[in-house]
Amino acid sequence: MANISLEEVKEYLRVDDDAGDQTLAILLESAKEYLANAGVTESNHALYKLAVMVWVAIHYEMDDRTLHKLKQSLQTMILQLREVSAT
């Protein structure tokens, strides 16, 4: 099972304050659920961890150009992780 801390997510997003901690915690759990619903088994793979953080970033505050790139990256990661989950 992946152990991704709120602090790791905040570091990835470059968030320094605690104002959005509750929102980020909800997004962190939602990301794991989203990946599970997409057929990706929770794991300790670095790619899984990155996919969770990218999903959180997509749903946190991002501009349109960054959002598009992140969505494409996430779809690629999901496809790769499905292969890992199937083996």
PDB file of N, CA, C and O in Angstrom:
ATOM      1  N   MET A   1       0.838  -1.173   0.000  1.00  0.00           N
ATOM      2  CA  MET A   1       0.000   0.000   0.000  1.00  0.00           C
ATOM      3  C   MET A   1       0.888   1.244   0.000  1.00  0.00           C
ATOM      4  O   MET A   1       1.895   1.307   0.705  1.00  0.00           O
ATOM      5  N   ALA A   2       0.498   2.220  -0.798  1.00  0.00           N
ATOM      6  CA  ALA A   2       1.278   3.460  -0.907  1.00  0.00           C
ATOM      7  C   ALA A   2       1.085   4.326   0.328  1.00  0.00           C
ATOM      8  O   ALA A   2      -0.034   4.536   0.795  1.00  0.00           O
ATOM      9  N   ASN A   3       2.178   4.811   0.833  1.00  0.00           N
ATOM     10  CA  ASN A   3       2.136   5.696   1.987  1.00  0.00           C
ATOM     11  C   ASN A   3       2.588   7.073   1.513  1.00  0.00           C
ATOM     12  O   ASN A   3       3.780   7.382   1.514  1.00  0.00           O
ATOM     13  N   ILE A   4       1.634   7.887   1.113  1.00  0.00           N
ATOM     14  CA  ILE A   4       1.921   9.220   0.599  1.00  0.00           C
ATOM     15  C   ILE A   4       1.429  10.224   1.633  1.00  0.00           C
ATOM     16  O   ILE A   4       0.241  10.272   1.953  1.00  0.00           O
ATOM     17  N   SER A   5       2.335  11.009   2.142  1.00  0.00           N
ATOM     18  CA  SER A   5       1.963  11.952   3.198  1.00  0.00           C
ATOM     19  C   SER A   5       1.462  13.270   2.616  1.00  0.00           C
ATOM     20  O   SER A   5       1.751  13.626   1.473  1.00  0.00           O
ATOM     21  N   LEU A   6       0.713  13.968   3.432  1.00  0.00           N
ATOM     22  CA  LEU A   6       0.238  15.296   3.066  1.00  0.00           C
ATOM     23  C   LEU A   6       1.425  16.223   2.814  1.00  0.00           C
ATOM     24  O   LEU A   6       1.374  17.073   1.926  1.00  0.00           O
ATOM     25  N   GLU A   7       2.477  16.062   3.585  1.00  0.00           N
ATOM     26  CA  GLU A   7       3.671  16.898   3.414  1.00  0.00           C
ATOM     27  C   GLU A   7       4.327  16.667   2.051  1.00  0.00           C
ATOM     28  O   GLU A   7       4.814  17.610   1.427  1.00  0.00           O
ATOM     29  N   GLU A   8       4.340  15.418   1.592  1.00  0.00           N
ATOM     30  CA  GLU A   8       4.899  15.132   0.267  1.00  0.00           C
ATOM     31  C   GLU A   8       4.086  15.804  -0.829  1.00  0.00           C
ATOM     32  O   GLU A   8       4.639  16.347  -1.786  1.00  0.00           O
ATOM     33  N   VAL A   9       2.771  15.760  -0.680  1.00  0.00           N
ATOM     34  CA  VAL A   9       1.893  16.402  -1.661  1.00  0.00           C
ATOM     35  C   VAL A   9       2.113  17.908  -1.656  1.00  0.00           C
ATOM     36  O   VAL A   9       2.201  18.530  -2.715  1.00  0.00           O
ATOM     37  N   LYS A  10       2.202  18.490  -0.474  1.00  0.00           N
ATOM     38  CA  LYS A  10       2.429  19.931  -0.370  1.00  0.00           C
ATOM     39  C   LYS A  10       3.771  20.323  -0.982  1.00  0.00           C
ATOM     40  O   LYS A  10       3.880  21.365  -1.628  1.00  0.00           O
ATOM     41  N   GLU A  11       4.779  19.499  -0.784  1.00  0.00           N
ATOM     42  CA  GLU A  11       6.088  19.777  -1.380  1.00  0.00           C
ATOM     43  C   GLU A  11       6.000  19.724  -2.904  1.00  0.00           C
ATOM     44  O   GLU A  11       6.556  20.580  -3.592  1.00  0.00           O
ATOM     45  N   TYR A  12       5.295  18.712  -3.432  1.00  0.00           N
ATOM     46  CA  TYR A  12       5.125  18.579  -4.879  1.00  0.00           C
ATOM     47  C   TYR A  12       4.417  19.804  -5.460  1.00  0.00           C
ATOM     48  O   TYR A  12       4.776  20.286  -6.534  1.00  0.00           O
ATOM     49  N   LEU A  13       3.415  20.298  -4.744  1.00  0.00           N
ATOM     50  CA  LEU A  13       2.644  21.456  -5.207  1.00  0.00           C
ATOM     51  C   LEU A  13       3.301  22.789  -4.867  1.00  0.00           C
ATOM     52  O   LEU A  13       2.853  23.846  -5.310  1.00  0.00           O
ATOM     53  N   ARG A  14       4.367  22.723  -4.076  1.00  0.00           N
ATOM     54  CA  ARG A  14       5.064  23.927  -3.598  1.00  0.00           C
ATOM     55  C   ARG A  14       4.135  24.808  -2.755  1.00  0.00           C
ATOM     56  O   ARG A  14       4.076  26.027  -2.922  1.00  0.00           O
ATOM     57  N   VAL A  15       3.419  24.154  -1.852  1.00  0.00           N
ATOM     58  CA  VAL A  15       2.523  24.840  -0.915  1.00  0.00           C
ATOM     59  C   VAL A  15       3.240  24.933   0.424  1.00  0.00           C
ATOM     60  O   VAL A  15       3.670  23.921   0.978  1.00  0.00           O
ATOM     61  N   ASP A  16       3.366  26.150   0.941  1.00  0.00           N
ATOM     62  CA  ASP A  16       4.103  26.364   2.189  1.00  0.00           C
ATOM     63  C   ASP A  16       3.217  26.509   3.419  1.00  0.00           C
ATOM     64  O   ASP A  16       3.655  26.221   4.533  1.00  0.00           O
ATOM     65  N   ASP A  17       1.984  26.949   3.233  1.00  0.00           N
ATOM     66  CA  ASP A  17       1.135  27.202   4.400  1.00  0.00           C
ATOM     67  C   ASP A  17       0.201  26.022   4.663  1.00  0.00           C
ATOM     68  O   ASP A  17       0.169  25.055   3.903  1.00  0.00           O
ATOM     69  N   ASP A  18      -0.551  26.120   5.745  1.00  0.00           N
ATOM     70  CA  ASP A  18      -1.463  25.046   6.150  1.00  0.00           C
ATOM     71  C   ASP A  18      -2.916  25.341   5.807  1.00  0.00           C
ATOM     72  O   ASP A  18      -3.798  24.558   6.160  1.00  0.00           O
ATOM     73  N   ALA A  19      -3.180  26.438   5.137  1.00  0.00           N
ATOM     74  CA  ALA A  19      -4.554  26.869   4.882  1.00  0.00           C
ATOM     75  C   ALA A  19      -5.365  25.841   4.094  1.00  0.00           C
ATOM     76  O   ALA A  19      -6.563  25.691   4.335  1.00  0.00           O
ATOM     77  N   GLY A  20      -4.739  25.140   3.168  1.00  0.00           N
ATOM     78  CA  GLY A  20      -5.468  24.194   2.339  1.00  0.00           C
ATOM     79  C   GLY A  20      -5.288  22.749   2.734  1.00  0.00           C
ATOM     80  O   GLY A  20      -5.593  21.857   1.943  1.00  0.00           O
ATOM     81  N   ASP A  21      -4.803  22.487   3.930  1.00  0.00           N
ATOM     82  CA  ASP A  21      -4.511  21.108   4.343  1.00  0.00           C
ATOM     83  C   ASP A  21      -5.720  20.185   4.278  1.00  0.00           C
ATOM     84  O   ASP A  21      -5.605  19.048   3.823  1.00  0.00           O
ATOM     85  N   GLN A  22      -6.868  20.657   4.725  1.00  0.00           N
ATOM     86  CA  GLN A  22      -8.059  19.801   4.718  1.00  0.00           C
ATOM     87  C   GLN A  22      -8.450  19.449   3.282  1.00  0.00           C
ATOM     88  O   GLN A  22      -8.776  18.300   2.986  1.00  0.00           O
ATOM     89  N   THR A  23      -8.415  20.430   2.408  1.00  0.00           N
ATOM     90  CA  THR A  23      -8.734  20.188   1.004  1.00  0.00           C
ATOM     91  C   THR A  23      -7.733  19.220   0.385  1.00  0.00           C
ATOM     92  O   THR A  23      -8.119  18.298  -0.333  1.00  0.00           O
ATOM     93  N   LEU A  24      -6.459  19.427   0.659  1.00  0.00           N
ATOM     94  CA  LEU A  24      -5.435  18.543   0.105  1.00  0.00           C
ATOM     95  C   LEU A  24      -5.568  17.115   0.634  1.00  0.00           C
ATOM     96  O   LEU A  24      -5.333  16.161  -0.107  1.00  0.00           O
ATOM     97  N   ALA A  25      -5.937  16.959   1.893  1.00  0.00           N
ATOM     98  CA  ALA A  25      -6.131  15.621   2.463  1.00  0.00           C
ATOM     99  C   ALA A  25      -7.281  14.901   1.759  1.00  0.00           C
ATOM    100  O   ALA A  25      -7.188  13.708   1.468  1.00  0.00           O
ATOM    101  N   ILE A  26      -8.354  15.623   1.489  1.00  0.00           N
ATOM    102  CA  ILE A  26      -9.492  15.038   0.769  1.00  0.00           C
ATOM    103  C   ILE A  26      -9.078  14.669  -0.651  1.00  0.00           C
ATOM    104  O   ILE A  26      -9.416  13.592  -1.141  1.00  0.00           O
ATOM    105  N   LEU A  27      -8.350  15.557  -1.306  1.00  0.00           N
ATOM    106  CA  LEU A  27      -7.887  15.279  -2.666  1.00  0.00           C
ATOM    107  C   LEU A  27      -6.938  14.087  -2.704  1.00  0.00           C
ATOM    108  O   LEU A  27      -6.967  13.305  -3.655  1.00  0.00           O
ATOM    109  N   LEU A  28      -6.110  13.941  -1.694  1.00  0.00           N
ATOM    110  CA  LEU A  28      -5.177  12.815  -1.620  1.00  0.00           C
ATOM    111  C   LEU A  28      -5.938  11.491  -1.581  1.00  0.00           C
ATOM    112  O   LEU A  28      -5.606  10.563  -2.319  1.00  0.00           O
ATOM    113  N   GLU A  29      -6.944  11.401  -0.736  1.00  0.00           N
ATOM    114  CA  GLU A  29      -7.748  10.175  -0.653  1.00  0.00           C
ATOM    115  C   GLU A  29      -8.565   9.965  -1.923  1.00  0.00           C
ATOM    116  O   GLU A  29      -8.725   8.834  -2.382  1.00  0.00           O
ATOM    117  N   SER A  30      -9.078  11.047  -2.488  1.00  0.00           N
ATOM    118  CA  SER A  30      -9.856  10.959  -3.728  1.00  0.00           C
ATOM    119  C   SER A  30      -9.001  10.462  -4.881  1.00  0.00           C
ATOM    120  O   SER A  30      -9.475   9.704  -5.727  1.00  0.00           O
ATOM    121  N   ALA A  31      -7.752  10.882  -4.917  1.00  0.00           N
ATOM    122  CA  ALA A  31      -6.840  10.434  -5.975  1.00  0.00           C
ATOM    123  C   ALA A  31      -6.657   8.921  -5.924  1.00  0.00           C
ATOM    124  O   ALA A  31      -6.663   8.257  -6.961  1.00  0.00           O
ATOM    125  N   LYS A  32      -6.497   8.381  -4.729  1.00  0.00           N
ATOM    126  CA  LYS A  32      -6.337   6.934  -4.580  1.00  0.00           C
ATOM    127  C   LYS A  32      -7.600   6.203  -5.033  1.00  0.00           C
ATOM    128  O   LYS A  32      -7.517   5.166  -5.691  1.00  0.00           O
ATOM    129  N   GLU A  33      -8.762   6.740  -4.684  1.00  0.00           N
ATOM    130  CA  GLU A  33     -10.028   6.142  -5.113  1.00  0.00           C
ATOM    131  C   GLU A  33     -10.175   6.212  -6.629  1.00  0.00           C
ATOM    132  O   GLU A  33     -10.610   5.249  -7.260  1.00  0.00           O
ATOM    133  N   TYR A  34      -9.816   7.342  -7.204  1.00  0.00           N
ATOM    134  CA  TYR A  34      -9.908   7.516  -8.651  1.00  0.00           C
ATOM    135  C   TYR A  34      -9.056   6.470  -9.366  1.00  0.00           C
ATOM    136  O   TYR A  34      -9.515   5.826 -10.310  1.00  0.00           O
ATOM    137  N   LEU A  35      -7.825   6.306  -8.914  1.00  0.00           N
ATOM    138  CA  LEU A  35      -6.942   5.328  -9.543  1.00  0.00           C
ATOM    139  C   LEU A  35      -7.474   3.909  -9.369  1.00  0.00           C
ATOM    140  O   LEU A  35      -7.381   3.098 -10.290  1.00  0.00           O
ATOM    141  N   ALA A  36      -8.024   3.605  -8.212  1.00  0.00           N
ATOM    142  CA  ALA A  36      -8.612   2.278  -7.991  1.00  0.00           C
ATOM    143  C   ALA A  36      -9.773   2.049  -8.956  1.00  0.00           C
ATOM    144  O   ALA A  36      -9.902   0.967  -9.528  1.00  0.00           O
ATOM    145  N   ASN A  37     -10.610   3.055  -9.136  1.00  0.00           N
ATOM    146  CA  ASN A  37     -11.736   2.949 -10.062  1.00  0.00           C
ATOM    147  C   ASN A  37     -11.279   2.849 -11.513  1.00  0.00           C
ATOM    148  O   ASN A  37     -12.013   2.348 -12.364  1.00  0.00           O
ATOM    149  N   ALA A  38     -10.069   3.326 -11.794  1.00  0.00           N
ATOM    150  CA  ALA A  38      -9.498   3.241 -13.139  1.00  0.00           C
ATOM    151  C   ALA A  38      -8.783   1.907 -13.359  1.00  0.00           C
ATOM    152  O   ALA A  38      -8.196   1.684 -14.418  1.00  0.00           O
ATOM    153  N   GLY A  39      -8.830   1.024 -12.361  1.00  0.00           N
ATOM    154  CA  GLY A  39      -8.227  -0.294 -12.492  1.00  0.00           C
ATOM    155  C   GLY A  39      -6.784  -0.378 -12.048  1.00  0.00           C
ATOM    156  O   GLY A  39      -6.084  -1.334 -12.380  1.00  0.00           O
ATOM    157  N   VAL A  40      -6.329   0.621 -11.293  1.00  0.00           N
ATOM    158  CA  VAL A  40      -4.943   0.651 -10.819  1.00  0.00           C
ATOM    159  C   VAL A  40      -4.911   0.233  -9.354  1.00  0.00           C
ATOM    160  O   VAL A  40      -5.578   0.839  -8.515  1.00  0.00           O
ATOM    161  N   THR A  41      -4.145  -0.791  -9.053  1.00  0.00           N
ATOM    162  CA  THR A  41      -3.996  -1.265  -7.688  1.00  0.00           C
ATOM    163  C   THR A  41      -3.031  -0.365  -6.931  1.00  0.00           C
ATOM    164  O   THR A  41      -1.974   0.000  -7.446  1.00  0.00           O
ATOM    165  N   GLU A  42      -3.402  -0.011  -5.707  1.00  0.00           N
ATOM    166  CA  GLU A  42      -2.530   0.819  -4.875  1.00  0.00           C
ATOM    167  C   GLU A  42      -1.223   0.071  -4.625  1.00  0.00           C
ATOM    168  O   GLU A  42      -1.226  -1.111  -4.281  1.00  0.00           O
ATOM    169  N   SER A  43      -0.110   0.778  -4.802  1.00  0.00           N
ATOM    170  CA  SER A  43       1.190   0.125  -4.653  1.00  0.00           C
ATOM    171  C   SER A  43       2.237   1.115  -4.174  1.00  0.00           C
ATOM    172  O   SER A  43       1.973   2.307  -4.021  1.00  0.00           O
ATOM    173  N   ASN A  44       3.419   0.595  -3.945  1.00  0.00           N
ATOM    174  CA  ASN A  44       4.544   1.434  -3.531  1.00  0.00           C
ATOM    175  C   ASN A  44       5.413   1.859  -4.710  1.00  0.00           C
ATOM    176  O   ASN A  44       6.489   2.422  -4.506  1.00  0.00           O
ATOM    177  N   HIS A  45       4.971   1.602  -5.927  1.00  0.00           N
ATOM    178  CA  HIS A  45       5.714   2.034  -7.110  1.00  0.00           C
ATOM    179  C   HIS A  45       5.812   3.552  -7.128  1.00  0.00           C
ATOM    180  O   HIS A  45       4.855   4.248  -6.788  1.00  0.00           O
ATOM    181  N   ALA A  46       6.958   4.056  -7.520  1.00  0.00           N
ATOM    182  CA  ALA A  46       7.148   5.505  -7.624  1.00  0.00           C
ATOM    183  C   ALA A  46       6.158   6.113  -8.612  1.00  0.00           C
ATOM    184  O   ALA A  46       5.689   7.233  -8.408  1.00  0.00           O
ATOM    185  N   LEU A  47       5.838   5.389  -9.674  1.00  0.00           N
ATOM    186  CA  LEU A  47       4.899   5.891 -10.673  1.00  0.00           C
ATOM    187  C   LEU A  47       3.500   6.047 -10.081  1.00  0.00           C
ATOM    188  O   LEU A  47       2.785   6.990 -10.419  1.00  0.00           O
ATOM    189  N   TYR A  48       3.105   5.126  -9.197  1.00  0.00           N
ATOM    190  CA  TYR A  48       1.808   5.251  -8.525  1.00  0.00           C
ATOM    191  C   TYR A  48       1.784   6.521  -7.674  1.00  0.00           C
ATOM    192  O   TYR A  48       0.820   7.287  -7.706  1.00  0.00           O
ATOM    193  N   LYS A  49       2.837   6.726  -6.931  1.00  0.00           N
ATOM    194  CA  LYS A  49       2.931   7.906  -6.069  1.00  0.00           C
ATOM    195  C   LYS A  49       2.835   9.186  -6.906  1.00  0.00           C
ATOM    196  O   LYS A  49       2.137  10.131  -6.537  1.00  0.00           O
ATOM    197  N   LEU A  50       3.541   9.201  -8.026  1.00  0.00           N
ATOM    198  CA  LEU A  50       3.498  10.363  -8.905  1.00  0.00           C
ATOM    199  C   LEU A  50       2.102  10.561  -9.481  1.00  0.00           C
ATOM    200  O   LEU A  50       1.629  11.694  -9.574  1.00  0.00           O
ATOM    201  N   ALA A  51       1.437   9.478  -9.868  1.00  0.00           N
ATOM    202  CA  ALA A  51       0.079   9.581 -10.410  1.00  0.00           C
ATOM    203  C   ALA A  51      -0.870  10.193  -9.381  1.00  0.00           C
ATOM    204  O   ALA A  51      -1.709  11.023  -9.729  1.00  0.00           O
ATOM    205  N   VAL A  52      -0.742   9.791  -8.131  1.00  0.00           N
ATOM    206  CA  VAL A  52      -1.576  10.370  -7.070  1.00  0.00           C
ATOM    207  C   VAL A  52      -1.315  11.866  -6.954  1.00  0.00           C
ATOM    208  O   VAL A  52      -2.251  12.661  -6.875  1.00  0.00           O
ATOM    209  N   MET A  53      -0.050  12.243  -6.944  1.00  0.00           N
ATOM    210  CA  MET A  53       0.278  13.663  -6.782  1.00  0.00           C
ATOM    211  C   MET A  53      -0.154  14.488  -7.992  1.00  0.00           C
ATOM    212  O   MET A  53      -0.579  15.634  -7.840  1.00  0.00           O
ATOM    213  N   VAL A  54      -0.050  13.916  -9.188  1.00  0.00           N
ATOM    214  CA  VAL A  54      -0.508  14.629 -10.385  1.00  0.00           C
ATOM    215  C   VAL A  54      -2.018  14.809 -10.336  1.00  0.00           C
ATOM    216  O   VAL A  54      -2.521  15.879 -10.678  1.00  0.00           O
ATOM    217  N   TRP A  55      -2.754  13.774  -9.916  1.00  0.00           N
ATOM    218  CA  TRP A  55      -4.209  13.889  -9.816  1.00  0.00           C
ATOM    219  C   TRP A  55      -4.582  15.008  -8.844  1.00  0.00           C
ATOM    220  O   TRP A  55      -5.468  15.815  -9.128  1.00  0.00           O
ATOM    221  N   VAL A  56      -3.910  15.052  -7.708  1.00  0.00           N
ATOM    222  CA  VAL A  56      -4.162  16.118  -6.730  1.00  0.00           C
ATOM    223  C   VAL A  56      -3.869  17.476  -7.364  1.00  0.00           C
ATOM    224  O   VAL A  56      -4.646  18.417  -7.202  1.00  0.00           O
ATOM    225  N   ALA A  57      -2.761  17.580  -8.079  1.00  0.00           N
ATOM    226  CA  ALA A  57      -2.397  18.850  -8.718  1.00  0.00           C
ATOM    227  C   ALA A  57      -3.453  19.287  -9.725  1.00  0.00           C
ATOM    228  O   ALA A  57      -3.780  20.471  -9.810  1.00  0.00           O
ATOM    229  N   ILE A  58      -3.984  18.341 -10.483  1.00  0.00           N
ATOM    230  CA  ILE A  58      -5.023  18.660 -11.467  1.00  0.00           C
ATOM    231  C   ILE A  58      -6.239  19.263 -10.782  1.00  0.00           C
ATOM    232  O   ILE A  58      -6.849  20.198 -11.301  1.00  0.00           O
ATOM    233  N   HIS A  59      -6.589  18.736  -9.629  1.00  0.00           N
ATOM    234  CA  HIS A  59      -7.804  19.174  -8.950  1.00  0.00           C
ATOM    235  C   HIS A  59      -7.573  20.295  -7.943  1.00  0.00           C
ATOM    236  O   HIS A  59      -8.522  20.805  -7.347  1.00  0.00           O
ATOM    237  N   TYR A  60      -6.333  20.671  -7.758  1.00  0.00           N
ATOM    238  CA  TYR A  60      -6.005  21.826  -6.925  1.00  0.00           C
ATOM    239  C   TYR A  60      -5.939  23.025  -7.860  1.00  0.00           C
ATOM    240  O   TYR A  60      -6.581  22.983  -8.909  1.00  0.00           O
ATOM    241  N   GLU A  61      -5.243  24.036  -7.568  1.00  0.00           N
ATOM    242  CA  GLU A  61      -5.252  25.246  -8.380  1.00  0.00           C
ATOM    243  C   GLU A  61      -4.163  25.206  -9.445  1.00  0.00           C
ATOM    244  O   GLU A  61      -2.980  25.359  -9.139  1.00  0.00           O
ATOM    245  N   MET A  62      -4.568  25.000 -10.698  1.00  0.00           N
ATOM    246  CA  MET A  62      -3.636  24.972 -11.826  1.00  0.00           C
ATOM    247  C   MET A  62      -4.202  25.812 -12.965  1.00  0.00           C
ATOM    248  O   MET A  62      -5.418  25.936 -13.113  1.00  0.00           O
ATOM    249  N   ASP A  63      -3.305  26.392 -13.773  1.00  0.00           N
ATOM    250  CA  ASP A  63      -3.770  27.128 -14.946  1.00  0.00           C
ATOM    251  C   ASP A  63      -4.080  26.143 -16.073  1.00  0.00           C
ATOM    252  O   ASP A  63      -3.683  24.980 -16.011  1.00  0.00           O
ATOM    253  N   ASP A  64      -4.784  26.606 -17.093  1.00  0.00           N
ATOM    254  CA  ASP A  64      -5.270  25.729 -18.159  1.00  0.00           C
ATOM    255  C   ASP A  64      -4.161  25.002 -18.915  1.00  0.00           C
ATOM    256  O   ASP A  64      -4.307  23.823 -19.238  1.00  0.00           O
ATOM    257  N   ARG A  65      -3.074  25.678 -19.195  1.00  0.00           N
ATOM    258  CA  ARG A  65      -1.986  25.063 -19.955  1.00  0.00           C
ATOM    259  C   ARG A  65      -1.339  23.938 -19.144  1.00  0.00           C
ATOM    260  O   ARG A  65      -1.081  22.855 -19.671  1.00  0.00           O
ATOM    261  N   THR A  66      -1.084  24.195 -17.886  1.00  0.00           N
ATOM    262  CA  THR A  66      -0.503  23.177 -17.009  1.00  0.00           C
ATOM    263  C   THR A  66      -1.481  22.024 -16.823  1.00  0.00           C
ATOM    264  O   THR A  66      -1.078  20.861 -16.821  1.00  0.00           O
ATOM    265  N   LEU A  67      -2.752  22.338 -16.666  1.00  0.00           N
ATOM    266  CA  LEU A  67      -3.790  21.333 -16.466  1.00  0.00           C
ATOM    267  C   LEU A  67      -3.819  20.339 -17.620  1.00  0.00           C
ATOM    268  O   LEU A  67      -3.897  19.132 -17.391  1.00  0.00           O
ATOM    269  N   HIS A  68      -3.758  20.820 -18.834  1.00  0.00           N
ATOM    270  CA  HIS A  68      -3.788  19.941 -20.007  1.00  0.00           C
ATOM    271  C   HIS A  68      -2.599  18.980 -20.004  1.00  0.00           C
ATOM    272  O   HIS A  68      -2.764  17.786 -20.253  1.00  0.00           O
ATOM    273  N   LYS A  69      -1.422  19.493 -19.726  1.00  0.00           N
ATOM    274  CA  LYS A  69      -0.222  18.649 -19.687  1.00  0.00           C
ATOM    275  C   LYS A  69      -0.313  17.602 -18.582  1.00  0.00           C
ATOM    276  O   LYS A  69       0.073  16.450 -18.780  1.00  0.00           O
ATOM    277  N   LEU A  70      -0.823  18.002 -17.422  1.00  0.00           N
ATOM    278  CA  LEU A  70      -0.949  17.060 -16.307  1.00  0.00           C
ATOM    279  C   LEU A  70      -1.947  15.956 -16.626  1.00  0.00           C
ATOM    280  O   LEU A  70      -1.709  14.794 -16.299  1.00  0.00           O
ATOM    281  N   LYS A  71      -3.064  16.308 -17.261  1.00  0.00           N
ATOM    282  CA  LYS A  71      -4.067  15.291 -17.611  1.00  0.00           C
ATOM    283  C   LYS A  71      -3.482  14.264 -18.574  1.00  0.00           C
ATOM    284  O   LYS A  71      -3.723  13.066 -18.426  1.00  0.00           O
ATOM    285  N   GLN A  72      -2.719  14.725 -19.555  1.00  0.00           N
ATOM    286  CA  GLN A  72      -2.082  13.794 -20.489  1.00  0.00           C
ATOM    287  C   GLN A  72      -1.091  12.886 -19.763  1.00  0.00           C
ATOM    288  O   GLN A  72      -1.043  11.683 -20.021  1.00  0.00           O
ATOM    289  N   SER A  73      -0.318  13.447 -18.876  1.00  0.00           N
ATOM    290  CA  SER A  73       0.653  12.658 -18.110  1.00  0.00           C
ATOM    291  C   SER A  73      -0.045  11.618 -17.255  1.00  0.00           C
ATOM    292  O   SER A  73       0.396  10.471 -17.183  1.00  0.00           O
ATOM    293  N   LEU A  74      -1.134  12.012 -16.605  1.00  0.00           N
ATOM    294  CA  LEU A  74      -1.866  11.090 -15.740  1.00  0.00           C
ATOM    295  C   LEU A  74      -2.421   9.916 -16.538  1.00  0.00           C
ATOM    296  O   LEU A  74      -2.338   8.774 -16.085  1.00  0.00           O
ATOM    297  N   GLN A  75      -2.981  10.172 -17.707  1.00  0.00           N
ATOM    298  CA  GLN A  75      -3.526   9.087 -18.522  1.00  0.00           C
ATOM    299  C   GLN A  75      -2.435   8.091 -18.909  1.00  0.00           C
ATOM    300  O   GLN A  75      -2.664   6.882 -18.891  1.00  0.00           O
ATOM    301  N   THR A  76      -1.272   8.584 -19.254  1.00  0.00           N
ATOM    302  CA  THR A  76      -0.149   7.710 -19.591  1.00  0.00           C
ATOM    303  C   THR A  76       0.266   6.870 -18.389  1.00  0.00           C
ATOM    304  O   THR A  76       0.522   5.673 -18.523  1.00  0.00           O
ATOM    305  N   MET A  77       0.334   7.492 -17.216  1.00  0.00           N
ATOM    306  CA  MET A  77       0.712   6.759 -16.002  1.00  0.00           C
ATOM    307  C   MET A  77      -0.314   5.688 -15.662  1.00  0.00           C
ATOM    308  O   MET A  77       0.054   4.582 -15.269  1.00  0.00           O
ATOM    309  N   ILE A  78      -1.600   6.005 -15.810  1.00  0.00           N
ATOM    310  CA  ILE A  78      -2.650   5.028 -15.511  1.00  0.00           C
ATOM    311  C   ILE A  78      -2.502   3.809 -16.414  1.00  0.00           C
ATOM    312  O   ILE A  78      -2.596   2.674 -15.946  1.00  0.00           O
ATOM    313  N   LEU A  79      -2.274   4.034 -17.691  1.00  0.00           N
ATOM    314  CA  LEU A  79      -2.102   2.905 -18.609  1.00  0.00           C
ATOM    315  C   LEU A  79      -0.915   2.035 -18.208  1.00  0.00           C
ATOM    316  O   LEU A  79      -1.005   0.807 -18.241  1.00  0.00           O
ATOM    317  N   GLN A  80       0.181   2.655 -17.837  1.00  0.00           N
ATOM    318  CA  GLN A  80       1.351   1.888 -17.415  1.00  0.00           C
ATOM    319  C   GLN A  80       1.096   1.150 -16.106  1.00  0.00           C
ATOM    320  O   GLN A  80       1.503  -0.001 -15.952  1.00  0.00           O
ATOM    321  N   LEU A  81       0.429   1.801 -15.173  1.00  0.00           N
ATOM    322  CA  LEU A  81       0.160   1.176 -13.877  1.00  0.00           C
ATOM    323  C   LEU A  81      -0.838   0.032 -13.994  1.00  0.00           C
ATOM    324  O   LEU A  81      -0.764  -0.926 -13.225  1.00  0.00           O
ATOM    325  N   ARG A  82      -1.762   0.112 -14.932  1.00  0.00           N
ATOM    326  CA  ARG A  82      -2.690  -1.005 -15.153  1.00  0.00           C
ATOM    327  C   ARG A  82      -1.912  -2.257 -15.548  1.00  0.00           C
ATOM    328  O   ARG A  82      -2.226  -3.365 -15.112  1.00  0.00           O
ATOM    329  N   GLU A  83      -0.899  -2.062 -16.377  1.00  0.00           N
ATOM    330  CA  GLU A  83      -0.064  -3.194 -16.782  1.00  0.00           C
ATOM    331  C   GLU A  83       0.661  -3.791 -15.582  1.00  0.00           C
ATOM    332  O   GLU A  83       0.741  -5.013 -15.451  1.00  0.00           O
ATOM    333  N   VAL A  84       1.182  -2.949 -14.715  1.00  0.00           N
ATOM    334  CA  VAL A  84       1.874  -3.413 -13.511  1.00  0.00           C
ATOM    335  C   VAL A  84       0.896  -4.141 -12.598  1.00  0.00           C
ATOM    336  O   VAL A  84       1.235  -5.173 -12.020  1.00  0.00           O
ATOM    337  N   SER A  85      -0.321  -3.604 -12.465  1.00  0.00           N
ATOM    338  CA  SER A  85      -1.331  -4.200 -11.587  1.00  0.00           C
ATOM    339  C   SER A  85      -1.786  -5.560 -12.097  1.00  0.00           C
ATOM    340  O   SER A  85      -2.160  -6.428 -11.309  1.00  0.00           O
ATOM    341  N   ALA A  86      -1.754  -5.747 -13.408  1.00  0.00           N
ATOM    342  CA  ALA A  86      -2.226  -6.993 -14.003  1.00  0.00           C
ATOM    343  C   ALA A  86      -1.230  -8.137 -13.827  1.00  0.00           C
ATOM    344  O   ALA A  86      -1.595  -9.306 -13.950  1.00  0.00           O
ATOM    345  N   THR A  87       0.013  -7.804 -13.544  1.00  0.00           N
ATOM    346  CA  THR A  87       1.025  -8.863 -13.416  1.00  0.00           C
ATOM    347  C   THR A  87       1.180  -9.331 -11.998  1.00  0.00           C
ATOM    348  O   THR A  87       1.990 -10.217 -11.725  1.00  0.00           O
TER     349      THR A  87
END
